[in-house]
Amino acid sequence: MEYSDLYVRRIRQLCKERGIAINKLATMSGINQSTIDNIVRGLTKNPRVMTLHKIAIAFNMTVSEFLDFKELNDYSFDDQNEE
C-alpha cells in the first residue's frame, strides 16, 4: 500500500463515520472540489500540509489528530525511495 493511500482511507473513513459526503467536505474545508477529488481518487499523491490542515479543521480535528491513526503510525518507509 502506498503512503498516499493511507490518508485517502482516513478521509473516507472519517467522512463515513460522520455522514459527510466528499463534496460536503470540500465545502466545509474551503478546498476546491477538484482538489479534494484528486486527493481521494489518488491523483494527488502528496497534498500540501495546508490542505491537510484545512481537511482536519473540517473534521474538527488538529492536523496531529487527523494524522494520528494506526495504519499511518505503523507505516514503514524502509522499502520506499525518497523523493
DSSP file (Angstrom, degrees, kcal/mol; ACC not computed):
  #  RESIDUE AA STRUCTURE BP1 BP2  ACC     N-H-->O    O-->H-N    N-H-->O    O-->H-N    TCO  KAPPA ALPHA  PHI   PSI    X-CA   Y-CA   Z-CA
    1    1 A M              0   0    0      0, 0.0     2,-0.1     0, 0.0     5,-0.0   0.000 360.0 360.0 360.0 135.8    0.0    0.0    0.0
    2    2 A E    >>  -     0   0    0      1,-0.1     4,-0.8     4,-0.0     3,-0.6  -0.440 360.0-118.1 -77.9 153.3    1.3    3.4   -0.9
    3    3 A Y  H >> S+     0   0    0      1,-0.2     3,-1.3     2,-0.2     4,-0.9   0.907 114.4  55.8 -54.9 -45.2    1.7    6.1    1.7
    4    4 A S  H 3> S+     0   0    0      1,-0.3     4,-1.5     2,-0.2    -1,-0.2   0.804  97.5  63.7 -63.0 -28.7   -0.9    8.4    0.0
    5    5 A D  H <> S+     0   0    0     -3,-0.6     4,-2.4     1,-0.2    -1,-0.3   0.811  94.7  63.1 -63.0 -28.7   -3.5    5.6    0.1
    6    6 A L  H <X S+     0   0    0     -3,-1.3     4,-1.9    -4,-0.8    -1,-0.2   0.933 105.5  40.4 -66.5 -46.9   -3.4    5.8    3.9
    7    7 A Y  H  X S+     0   0    0     -4,-0.9     4,-2.4     2,-0.2    -1,-0.2   0.797 112.3  57.2 -76.2 -23.8   -4.6    9.4    4.2
    8    8 A V  H  X S+     0   0    0     -4,-1.5     4,-2.5     2,-0.2    -2,-0.2   0.932 108.9  46.5 -64.0 -44.8   -7.2    8.8    1.5
    9    9 A R  H  X S+     0   0    0     -4,-2.4     4,-2.9     1,-0.2    -2,-0.2   0.890 110.9  53.2 -62.1 -38.8   -8.6    5.9    3.6
   10   10 A R  H  X S+     0   0    0     -4,-1.9     4,-2.7     2,-0.2     5,-0.2   0.928 109.8  47.1 -62.5 -45.8   -8.5    8.2    6.6
   11   11 A I  H  X S+     0   0    0     -4,-2.4     4,-2.5     2,-0.2    -2,-0.2   0.942 114.6  46.6 -61.1 -47.8  -10.5   10.8    4.8
   12   12 A R  H  X S+     0   0    0     -4,-2.5     4,-2.5     2,-0.2    -2,-0.2   0.906 112.9  50.2 -61.9 -41.8  -13.0    8.3    3.5
   13   13 A Q  H  X S+     0   0    0     -4,-2.9     4,-2.9     2,-0.2     5,-0.2   0.937 112.2  46.0 -62.4 -48.0  -13.3    6.7    7.0
   14   14 A L  H  X S+     0   0    0     -4,-2.7     4,-1.9     1,-0.2    -1,-0.2   0.891 112.4  51.2 -64.8 -38.9  -13.9   10.0    8.7
   15   15 A C  H  X>S+     0   0    0     -4,-2.5     5,-2.7    -5,-0.2     4,-0.8   0.931 112.8  46.1 -61.4 -45.1  -16.5   11.0    6.1
   16   16 A K  H ><5S+     0   0    0     -4,-2.5     3,-0.8     1,-0.2    -2,-0.2   0.940 112.5  49.4 -63.4 -47.8  -18.3    7.7    6.5
   17   17 A E  H 3<5S+     0   0    0     -4,-2.9    -1,-0.2     1,-0.2    -2,-0.2   0.843 119.4  38.3 -59.8 -34.3  -18.3    7.9   10.3
   18   18 A R  H 3<5S-     0   0    0     -4,-1.9    -1,-0.2    -5,-0.2    -2,-0.2   0.399 109.3-117.6-101.9   2.0  -19.6   11.5   10.3
   19   19 A G  T <<5 +     0   0    0     -3,-0.8     2,-0.5    -4,-0.8    -3,-0.2   0.871  63.2 147.4  66.2  37.1  -22.0   11.1    7.4
   20   20 A I      < -     0   0    0     -5,-2.7    -1,-0.2    -6,-0.2    -2,-0.1  -0.918  41.8-139.5-110.2 125.5  -20.2   13.7    5.3
   21   21 A A     >  -     0   0    0     -2,-0.5     4,-2.2     1,-0.1     3,-0.2  -0.465  26.1-114.2 -75.0 154.8  -20.1   13.4    1.5
   22   22 A I  H  > S+     0   0    0      1,-0.2     4,-1.8     2,-0.2     5,-0.1   0.889 118.5  51.6 -58.4 -40.3  -16.8   14.2   -0.2
   23   23 A N  H  > S+     0   0    0      1,-0.2     4,-1.6     2,-0.2    -1,-0.2   0.854 108.5  51.6 -67.8 -31.7  -18.4   17.2   -1.9
   24   24 A K  H  > S+     0   0    0     -3,-0.2     4,-2.9     2,-0.2    -1,-0.2   0.872 105.4  56.0 -68.3 -37.2  -19.6   18.5    1.5
   25   25 A L  H  X S+     0   0    0     -4,-2.2     4,-2.4     1,-0.2     6,-0.3   0.894 104.2  53.9 -60.6 -39.7  -16.1   18.0    2.9
   26   26 A A  H  X>S+     0   0    0     -4,-1.8     5,-1.4     2,-0.2     4,-1.3   0.936 111.7  44.4 -59.9 -46.1  -14.9   20.4    0.1
   27   27 A T  H  <5S+     0   0    0     -4,-1.6     3,-0.3     1,-0.2    -2,-0.2   0.929 114.5  48.7 -63.2 -46.4  -17.4   23.0    1.2
   28   28 A M  H  <5S+     0   0    0     -4,-2.9    -1,-0.2     1,-0.2    -2,-0.2   0.832 117.0  41.7 -64.3 -33.5  -16.6   22.6    4.9
   29   29 A S  H  <5S-     0   0    0     -4,-2.4    -1,-0.2    -5,-0.2    -2,-0.2   0.623 104.1-124.8 -91.4 -14.2  -12.9   22.8    4.4
   30   30 A G  T  <5 +     0   0    0     -4,-1.3     2,-0.4    -3,-0.3    -3,-0.2   0.730  66.2 135.0  74.7  21.1  -12.9   25.6    1.8
   31   31 A I      < -     0   0    0     -5,-1.4    -1,-0.3    -6,-0.3    -2,-0.2  -0.828  65.3 -97.4-103.6 141.7  -10.9   23.5   -0.6
   32   32 A N     >  -     0   0    0     -2,-0.4     4,-2.1     1,-0.1     3,-0.4  -0.247  28.2-125.0 -55.1 141.1  -11.9   23.3   -4.3
   33   33 A Q  H  > S+     0   0    0      1,-0.2     4,-2.8     2,-0.2     5,-0.2   0.891 111.5  55.0 -54.3 -42.3  -14.0   20.2   -5.1
   34   34 A S  H  > S+     0   0    0      1,-0.2     4,-2.4     2,-0.2    -1,-0.2   0.856 105.9  51.9 -63.6 -34.8  -11.4   19.2   -7.8
   35   35 A T  H  > S+     0   0    0     -3,-0.4     4,-1.9     2,-0.2    -1,-0.2   0.941 112.0  45.0 -66.5 -47.4   -8.6   19.3   -5.3
   36   36 A I  H  X S+     0   0    0     -4,-2.1     4,-2.9     1,-0.2     5,-0.3   0.931 113.4  51.2 -61.0 -45.6  -10.5   17.0   -2.9
   37   37 A D  H  X S+     0   0    0     -4,-2.8     4,-2.6     1,-0.2     6,-0.3   0.914 108.9  51.1 -58.1 -44.2  -11.5   14.7   -5.7
   38   38 A N  H  <>S+     0   0    0     -4,-2.4     6,-2.2     2,-0.2     5,-1.9   0.865 112.7  46.2 -64.0 -35.9   -7.9   14.5   -6.9
   39   39 A I  H ><5S+     0   0    0     -4,-1.9     3,-1.2     4,-0.2    -2,-0.2   0.957 115.5  44.4 -67.9 -51.0   -6.7   13.6   -3.4
   40   40 A V  H 3<5S+     0   0    0     -4,-2.9    -2,-0.2     1,-0.3    -1,-0.2   0.819 113.1  50.9 -67.6 -31.3   -9.5   11.0   -2.8
   41   41 A R  T 3<5S-     0   0    0     -4,-2.6    -1,-0.3    -5,-0.3    -2,-0.2   0.500 115.7-115.6 -84.0  -3.0   -9.0    9.5   -6.3
   42   42 A G  T < 5S+     0   0    0     -3,-1.2    -3,-0.2    -4,-0.3    -2,-0.1   0.604  84.5 118.1  82.3  11.5   -5.3    9.1   -5.7
   43   43 A L  S   <S+     0   0    0     -5,-1.9     2,-0.8    -6,-0.3    -4,-0.2   0.839  71.7  55.6 -78.4 -33.6   -4.3   11.6   -8.4
   44   44 A T        +     0   0    0     -6,-2.2    -2,-0.2     1,-0.1    -1,-0.2  -0.891  67.6 177.0 -98.2 109.1   -2.7   13.9   -5.9
   45   45 A K  S    S+     0   0    0     -2,-0.8    -1,-0.1     1,-0.2    -2,-0.1   0.726  72.4  31.9 -86.3 -23.3   -0.2   11.8   -4.0
   46   46 A N  S    S-     0   0    0    -43,-0.0    -1,-0.2   -42,-0.0     3,-0.1  -0.596  74.6-170.4-139.7  74.7    1.4   14.4   -1.8
   47   47 A P        -     0   0    0      0, 0.0     5,-0.0     0, 0.0    -3,-0.0  -0.260  34.8 -95.4 -65.2 154.1   -1.1   17.2   -0.8
   48   48 A R     >  -     0   0    0      1,-0.1     4,-2.1     4,-0.0     5,-0.2  -0.263  26.6-118.3 -64.4 154.0    0.3   20.2    1.0
   49   49 A V  H  > S+     0   0    0      1,-0.2     4,-2.8     2,-0.2     5,-0.2   0.881 116.4  59.2 -60.3 -38.3    0.2   20.4    4.8
   50   50 A M  H  > S+     0   0    0      2,-0.2     4,-2.2     1,-0.2    -1,-0.2   0.896 105.4  48.7 -58.8 -39.8   -2.0   23.4    4.4
   51   51 A T  H  > S+     0   0    0      2,-0.2     4,-2.1     1,-0.2    -1,-0.2   0.930 112.4  46.9 -66.0 -45.7   -4.6   21.3    2.5
   52   52 A L  H  X S+     0   0    0     -4,-2.1     4,-2.7     1,-0.2    -2,-0.2   0.870 110.1  55.0 -63.4 -35.4   -4.4   18.5    5.1
   53   53 A H  H  X S+     0   0    0     -4,-2.8     4,-2.5     2,-0.2    -2,-0.2   0.924 108.0  48.0 -62.7 -45.2   -4.8   21.2    7.8
   54   54 A K  H  X S+     0   0    0     -4,-2.2     4,-1.9     2,-0.2    -2,-0.2   0.883 112.1  49.6 -63.8 -38.4   -8.0   22.5    6.2
   55   55 A I  H  X S+     0   0    0     -4,-2.1     4,-1.4     2,-0.2    -2,-0.2   0.931 110.4  50.6 -64.7 -45.2   -9.4   19.0    5.9
   56   56 A A  H  <>S+     0   0    0     -4,-2.7     5,-2.6     1,-0.2     3,-0.4   0.922 109.0  50.8 -58.4 -45.3   -8.5   18.3    9.6
   57   57 A I  H ><5S+     0   0    0     -4,-2.5     3,-2.0     1,-0.2    -1,-0.2   0.892 105.0  57.0 -60.9 -39.5  -10.3   21.5   10.6
   58   58 A A  H 3<5S+     0   0    0     -4,-1.9    -1,-0.2     1,-0.3    -2,-0.2   0.841 108.5  47.1 -60.5 -32.0  -13.4   20.5    8.6
   59   59 A F  T 3<5S-     0   0    0     -4,-1.4    -1,-0.3    -3,-0.4    -2,-0.2   0.343 121.0-113.3 -87.7   5.9  -13.4   17.3   10.7
   60   60 A N  T < 5S+     0   0    0     -3,-2.0     2,-0.3     1,-0.3    -3,-0.2   0.906  79.4 119.0  61.4  43.8  -13.0   19.4   13.9
   61   61 A M      < -     0   0    0     -5,-2.6    -1,-0.3    -8,-0.2     2,-0.2  -0.879  66.2-114.6-131.1 161.6   -9.5   18.0   14.4
   62   62 A T     >  -     0   0    0     -2,-0.3     4,-2.5    -3,-0.1     5,-0.2  -0.527  37.8-108.1 -83.7 165.9   -6.0   19.2   14.6
   63   63 A V  H  > S+     0   0    0      1,-0.2     4,-2.5     2,-0.2     5,-0.2   0.906 122.8  55.1 -59.6 -40.2   -3.5   18.1   11.9
   64   64 A S  H  > S+     0   0    0      1,-0.2     4,-0.6     2,-0.2    -1,-0.2   0.925 109.3  45.2 -59.3 -45.5   -1.9   15.9   14.6
   65   65 A E  H >4 S+     0   0    0      1,-0.2     3,-0.8     2,-0.2    -1,-0.2   0.915 112.0  52.5 -64.1 -42.4   -5.2   14.2   15.4
   66   66 A F  H 3< S+     0   0    0     -4,-2.5    -2,-0.2     1,-0.2    -1,-0.2   0.890 115.4  40.3 -60.5 -40.4   -6.0   13.8   11.7
   67   67 A L  H 3< S+     0   0    0     -4,-2.5     2,-1.2    -5,-0.2    -1,-0.2   0.439  92.7  95.2 -90.6   0.0   -2.6   12.1   11.1
   68   68 A D    <<  +     0   0    0     -3,-0.8     2,-0.3    -4,-0.6    -1,-0.1  -0.706  53.3 120.7 -96.6  87.0   -2.6   10.0   14.3
   69   69 A F    >>  -     0   0    0     -2,-1.2     4,-2.6     1,-0.1     3,-0.6  -0.988  69.8-108.6-146.8 153.8   -4.0    6.6   13.3
   70   70 A K  H 3> S+     0   0    0     -2,-0.3     4,-2.4     1,-0.2     5,-0.2   0.843 111.5  51.9 -51.8 -49.9   -2.7    3.1   13.4
   71   71 A E  H 34 S+     0   0    0      1,-0.2     4,-0.4     2,-0.2    -1,-0.2   0.893 115.8  41.4 -60.1 -40.9   -2.1    2.5    9.8
   72   72 A L  H X4 S+     0   0    0     -3,-0.6     3,-1.0     1,-0.2    -1,-0.2   0.908 114.2  51.7 -72.5 -41.7   -0.1    5.7    9.3
   73   73 A N  H 3< S+     0   0    0     -4,-2.6    -2,-0.2     1,-0.2    -1,-0.2   0.824 113.0  46.4 -63.6 -30.6    1.8    5.3   12.6
   74   74 A D  T 3< S+     0   0    0     -4,-2.4    -1,-0.2    -5,-0.3    -2,-0.2   0.506  85.7 120.7 -88.8  -5.6    2.8    1.7   11.6
   75   75 A Y    <   -     0   0    0     -3,-1.0     2,-0.5    -4,-0.4    -3,-0.1  -0.331  51.0-150.6 -65.3 138.6    3.9    2.7    8.1
   76   76 A S        -     0   0    0      1,-0.1     3,-0.4    -2,-0.0    -2,-0.1  -0.939  16.2-167.8-113.5 131.0    7.5    1.9    7.2
   77   77 A F    >   +     0   0    0     -2,-0.5     3,-1.9     1,-0.2    -1,-0.1   0.381  63.0 105.7 -90.8   2.2    9.4    3.9    4.7
   78   78 A D  T 3  S+     0   0    0      1,-0.3    -1,-0.2     3,-0.0     0, 0.0   0.834  84.3  39.4 -53.8 -38.1   12.2    1.3    4.6
   79   79 A D  T 3  S+     0   0    0     -3,-0.4     2,-0.3     2,-0.1    -1,-0.3   0.364 100.3  95.8 -95.8   5.2   11.2    0.0    1.2
   80   80 A Q  S <  S-     0   0    0     -3,-1.9     2,-0.5     1,-0.0    -3,-0.0  -0.697  71.6-126.6 -99.8 147.9   10.4    3.4   -0.4
   81   81 A N        -     0   0    0     -2,-0.3     2,-0.2     2,-0.0    -2,-0.1  -0.780  29.6-126.3 -86.3 132.7   12.6    5.6   -2.5
   82   82 A E              0   0    0     -2,-0.5    -1,-0.0     1,-0.1    -5,-0.0  -0.563 360.0 360.0 -79.9 144.5   12.8    9.1   -1.1
   83   83 A E              0   0    0     -2,-0.2    -1,-0.1     0, 0.0    -2,-0.0   0.427 360.0 360.0 -90.3 360.0   11.9   11.9   -3.5
